Amino acid sequence: MASSIFTIIKRYGSLTVNRFAVRPFCTESPTGNRRRSRKNLFSRISPLGLPSISVVPVLDQWVQEGRSVPPYDLRTIVRELRSRRRYKHALEVSEWMSSKGRCPFTPADYAVQLDLIGKVRGLDSAESYFDSLSDEVKIHKLYGALLNCYVREGLIDKSLSHMQKMKELGFASSPLSYNDIMCLYTQSGLLDKIPDVMTEMKKDGVNPDKFSYRVCINSYGLRSDLNRMEKLLEEMESQSHISLDWRTYSMVANFYIKAGAREKALIFLKKCEELVDGDALGYNHLISLHASLGHKDQMMRLWDLQKAKCKKQINRDYITILGLLVKLGEFEEAEVLLKGWESSHQFYDFRVPNILLLGYCKKGLIEKAEAMLRNIVERGRTPTPNSWAIIAAGYLNRQNMETAFECMKEALAVQAENKLWRPKAQVMSAILGWLADNGDIEDVKAFVSSLRTVIPVNRDMYHALIKAHIRVEKELNWVLESMKNDNIDVNEETEKILSSSGK
């Protein structure tokens, strides 16, 4: 029910340590004017979501308008973009800063730029950038950024060689580099090597931090070595320089749940709850773990606590609790919760009701799902294509092809609401196959035309058109010509279809 592995990859961020995401880039303090300036500039950059759209013209225009761009603001914008995984835009701002001489680059700025180059242009470019810099700026932050690049690429030999050089230069005096190596072993599946890194770290006089312990505890859990896992947790608890949080106890509880040790799991769930106060994400984890144990009462108790102690519940929180209720078959409770969400004036994110739609369909209540979606539409909401695709798949599973086709037409009609949506290949293949044998010729042509705006044209589309034309004895030379223009060759199946018409 909960994630099979409460690893740092999915739950707590990338296993590769992000060295810069939460570190300040400089020591200057922002003034009220700087905050307003950054907000206004960022408000122009933020809507440019597609990486293909450059932010450089926006920055140039800002300066042409006579506006100032304090270094603090630019660094903050870079940090904001990185936190949103908009790495190409962050790199553009970083390079604009340096190329325009807007602010003197610090070692931290160089390190951030190297990290971004590695993410956007690849390792070779990151290495070339590193080599091009003077020795004066190649301090521990820059070496650490390059190590991060090696770890991200899973290059064990290069990472270890670079780590050794950092040690020789005295640049491995913090846990960050050791954590990187442990993360490298985690993502490479070399879990037995992780405790050795912890031992090496201590031998080198470097105190493991919270992340170090968490990665090592995770490695024991993944190997089902629960005794050593708990022993290391006890060591972590005894460290005065470490402030434990709910994440570690959540991870440990999850491993005990997977091992079937319910009583042990409950002990750590209690410790987790004691530390989760006010953290909505922590409550989501707790609720998920109790759902794994089938504790619906505990789930709802924690949900009530979350509502009382957190300022507001965002869509993510509703998605979590709704998904778990549906999985437990508690549809009435889920329906009540959905009504509460709809009245909370949240941004209407269709991922929330989609959970209930999917639950209904999996249970065979497809008509109820469709009625619910149509009711939402009648109340003035425009669904995403995903919503209609869920209903279409439900009818398809029941072999109600005509209704599945109608629902998929609805999905294609609202594709603009989620331009990244793509219909499932098996659903499309089944509907096209049905249309070829049963659909009105104009319906087939219109459906294929709509489908082409969402996915690349393929042979299944043309086979549906060919079959439909043959069935009603319509001229199909234009279909074959169009097929040729789209560079789709006639294959054995095409020949077989054509032979049935005597073509």
N, C-alpha and C positions, 0 to 999 in steps of 0.2 A: 504494500500500500504506500508506505513512504518510499523514497528513493532507496534502491538497493544498497547504495553506498553514499553515506553522507560525507562525501569527500569535499575537499576544498575546491575541486574543479567546478562542480555544479552549484554547491550551496554557499560557499564562502569566497568565491572568486577564483581566478586562475591559479593553478598550482605553481605557475611561474610567478615569482614574486614581482609585483609591480612596485618598483622602487620609488617611483616619482609621483604616483597618483595622489597621495595624501601629504606629500612633503611640500612646504612652501618653497618657492623658487628664489625668493629674495627676502631681505629683511625690512624693506620699506613698508610703511604703514599706509593703508588706503585712506584717503580722505573722503568726505561725503561727495565731493565733486567727482572724484575718481570712480566711486561706486556708480554714480549716475552715468558717467561717460562710458564705463564698461557695459552697463546694462543697455544703453542705447546702441552701442556698436554691436554688442552680441545679439541684440534683437534684430539687427539686419543680417547677421551671419547665420543665426539659428535656423531660419526657414529654408536655407539652401541645403536641404537634406541629402540630395544625390551627390555622390562623390565626383561625378562627371562635371558638376558645376563648380567652377573655381570661386574661392572667396577673395582672391587678390583684387579683382575690380572693385569689390565692396570696400576693401581697405584703402585702395587708392582714392576712391571717391570720397571717403570720409576725410582724408587729408586735404583733398582739393577743396572741400567745403570750409577749410580753415579750422578744423577741429583738431584738438590735441589728442595724442595717443600715448599716455604715460606707460612706461615699461611694465609697471605692476598690472595694468589693465590687459596688456597683450599676454603676459604670462598667465593671468587668470583665465583668459579666453582659451589659451592652449590647454590649460588644465581642464576646463569645462568640456571642450571638444574631445579630449582623450577619455574623460569619464563616460562620455556617450558613445565611445568607440568610433568616433568620426576621425580616424587617424589621418586620412589624406588632407582633410581641412586643417587639422591641427598642425600638420607638417607645413602646409602652405603659410600659415600664420607665423610659425617659427622661422621659416626661411625668409619671409618678408621682413621680419624683425632684423635678421642679421644682414640681409642684402641691402636694406635701406638705411642701415645704421641707426635704427630707431632707439636702440639701447645697447650698452656694452654687454656682450655675452659673458655670462658667468659659467664656471664649470658645470653647474646644474643645468644651464640652458643647453650647453653642448651635449650633455648626457641625454636630455630629453629629446633633442633633435636626432641623436644617433638611434635611440630606441624607436622613434617614429619612422626613420629611414628604413630600419630593419623590418618594421611592420608593413610599410607601404611599398618599398622597392626591393626588399629582399636582403639576404645576408651579405651577398657580394658587395652591394652598395654600402651597407653599414660598415663592413671592413675597410672599404676604400675611404670612407669618410673618416674613420678612426685613424687610419694611416696618414691622412692629409693634415691632421691637427698637430700643433706644436707640442713638445713635451711639457710645456708649462701648464697646459690645460688637461693633460692626461693624468688626472688624479683618480682617487678611488671611485668616484661617481662614474667617470667615463669608462673605466675598466669594468665596473659592475654592470653598466648598461650593455657593454659588448657581451659579457657573460650571459646576461639575460637573453640576448639574441641567440646565442649558441644553445641555451637551454630550450628556448621556444622551438628551435628547429630539431631538438632531440639529438644533438651531436655530442655524444658522450666523450669521445677522445678529445675533441676540441675544447669542450667545457672543462675537463679535468686538467688539460695542459694550461689553459688560460687561468684556471683557479690556482695552479701551482705558481704561475708567474705573479699573480696577485699577492700570494703569500710571500714570495721573495722580495717584492717591492714594499711589503708592509701594508698592503691595501685590503687585507682580509681580516680586519680586526673587529668586525661586527658580524652578527648572525646572518645578515642578508645573503652573503655569497654562499655560505654553507646551506642555507635554506634553498637557494637555487639548485644546488647539487642534489639535495634530497628530493626536490620536486622533479628534477630530471629523472632520477631513479624511479619515482612513482609513475611518471607517464611512460617510462620504458618498461615497466613491469618488473624491475629489479628491486623488489621490496625488501629482500634480505640485506641489501647493502645500506639501507637507510639508517638503522641503528649504529652502524659503523661510522657514519658521518657525524652522528651525535657524539659518539665517543671521541672522534678526532677533534671535534669542535671544543669539547671540554679540555682535552689534552693540550690544545693550542691556546688555552686561556681565554676562550670566548664563551660567555654565558649564553646558553640557548634562550631564545625568547619564546613568547606564547606560540608563535607560528611554528617554530622548530619542534616544540613538543607536540603540537597538533598533527603535524605531518608524520612524525614518528609514531604517535599513537594510532593514527590512521593506518600506517603500514602494518602494525601488529593486528589490528582489527581485520584488515583485508586478508591476512594469512590465518585468521581464526585463532590467533595466539592470545586469547583473552586474559590469561594470567599475566603475561608480560605487559599487555595493554594497560591493565589496571594498576600494575606496579609502577609503570611510568607515569600514570595519572597521579598516583600518590606522591611521586617525586615532584611533579609539576606543582601540586598543591602546597608542597613544603617550601617552594621558592618565594622568598619575600619580595623579589623584584617583579614577580608576575602577578597580575590581577586577572584571575580567571573570569571567563564570561560563559554565557549559556551555550555557545557554539560547541565547546569541547565536550560538555556533558551531553549535549544533544547527539553528537557523533558517537560517544561511548554507548549511550542508551540504544541507539539504532543497531549497533553491532550486537548487543545483547538480545535485542528483539529478533534479529536475524538468526541468532543461535538458539532461539526458543527459551532463553533464560528470562522469563517474564519478571520474576521477583527482583532480579538484579537490575533489569531495565527500569522498573518502577523506582528503585532507589535513585538512579541517575536522572530520571525524569523529574523527580522531586527537587533535586539539586538544580536542575536546569530551570525549573519554574521559579526558584528563589532568586535567580539572577536575570530573569527575562523582563522584569518590570519596565513597562513603557515601550518595549521594542516590539513593534508589530510583526516584524519578520520572525522574531523569536517565538511569538505566539503561533505563527503559522507552522513552524517546525514542531512545536509541542502538540498542536492539534493533529498534525499529520502522523506523529508517532503514536499518539493515543488511538488514532483511527486504525493504525496497523495492529493494535491489540484488540480492536473491536469495541473500544470504550466510548460509545456514543455520548453517554452522560458527561464524561470528562471532556470530550470535545466541545460540547455545548457550554459547559461551565467555563472553559478557557476562552471560548468565543465571547461570552458575556464579560469576562475579565478584560479581554482585549478591548471591547467597546467602551468599558469604563475607564481604562487606564491610558489608552492611546487617544490622541486628539481626534482622529478620524480614521475610518476604514477606507482604504483605497480599493480600486477594482481588483488588484492582485489578491487582497485579503478575501474578497468575496469569491474569487475564482478558486482559491484554496479550499475554503469551507464547503462551497457548493459541490466541487468535484468529489470531495470525500463523502459527503452525504449521499450523493448519487451512487458512488461506488458501494456504499453500505446498503443501498436500496431504500434509503429514507427519502422518498420522493415528496411526501407531504411536507416534511420539514424543509426540504429544499425549495418547494414552491413558496412557502411562507417567507423564507429568507430572500428569495428573488424579489418578491413584492416589496420587502423592506429596502432592498437595494434600489429598486426603481423609484421609490419615494424619497431616497436620500439625496437626490439631485446630483448624483455623480455624473461624470462624462459617460454617455451611453456607449459603453464598450461592448460590442456584440459577443466578445469572447465569454462574457458572463452568462447571458441566456443560452449561448451555444452549448454550454455544459449540460444544461437540462435537456436541450433538444437532442443532444447525442445520447444522453441517458435514456430518454424515452425510446429513441430508435433502437438502441441495443436491446431494450426490453420488449420490442415489438409494438410499441405504442406509437406508430408512425403518424396515424391520423391526429393523435393528440399533439404530437410535435408540430405538425403542419398547422393545426388550428391555433396553437400558441404563437407561431411565427406570424401567421396572417393577422392575428389580433394585435401584435406589436406594430405591424405595418399600418393597420387601420388607425392606430394611435399616432401616426405621423412619423414613425421611424423608418429610415431606409437601411435595410440590413446589408451586411457584407455578403459577397457571393458564397463565403464559407457556410453561412447559415442555410441557404437554399441547397447547397451541395450536400449537407448532412441529411436533409430530408430526401433528396434525390437518391442518395446511396441507400437509405432505408427502404424506399419503394423498390429499388433495384434488387435488393436482397430478397424481397418478397415476390419478385418477378412481375411486379406491376409496372411494366415498362412505359406505358403511355403517361402515367402520372410522374414517373421518374424523369421522363423527357420534359414534361411541362415545368417541373421544378428546376431542372438544369437550365432551361431557357430563362427562368427567373434569375438564376445565378449569373448567367452571362450578361443579363441586362443591367446588373448592378456591379459589374466588374470594376468600375471606376472607384468604388468604395474601398477596394483593396487591390491595388494594381499588381501586387506581388502574388496574388492568388493564382494557383494553377489547378485545374481539375485533375483528379486522379486518372491515370491512364486506363486502368481497368474499367472504370465507370464510363469513360468516354467511348472505349472500344465496344462495350456492351450496348450503349445507347445508339451508337452509329450502326452497329449490326442490326439492331431492331428497326431503326429508321429505314435501312436499306431494303428490308423485307416488308415493312408495313407502312412507312410514312408517306404522306403526301409529298409529291416531288418538290413543290415549292417550300414545304417545311424542311426538307432535307437540304436544299440549297441555302435557305436562310440560316439554318443551324450551323452548317459548315462555314458559312461566311462569318458568323459571329465567333465561332470557335477559332478561326484563323487570327482573330485580333488578340487572342489570349495565349495560344501555343503555336509553335511552328507547324506549318502545314505538313501533313504526313500521308502515307499510303492509305491508312484506314479511312481518312476523309474521302479520298478519291474512289476507293472501292465502294463506299456507301453511295456516292453519287452515281457511279457506273451501274451498280446493281439496281438503284432506284430508277434510272433511265431505262434500263433493259426491261424492268418489270412492267413499266407503263408504255413500252415501245416508243420511247422518245429518242430523237437524234442525240448521239453522245460524242460526236467528233470534237465539239468544243471542249468537252471534259478531258478528252485525251490530249488535246492541244495545250490546254491549261496545265495538265499534269506534266507534260514535257517542258513547258516554260518554267515550272517550279523545280525542275531537275530531279523529278521522281521517276525512276526507270520502271518500265513494265517488267514485273517479275513473273514467276511461275503461277502464283495465285491470280494475278491480274489476267494472265492468258486464259486461265481456267474460267474466270468470270466472263471474259469476252467470248469464249467459245460457246458458252451457253446461249448466246444471242445470234450465233452464226457469223459474228464479225470477223 
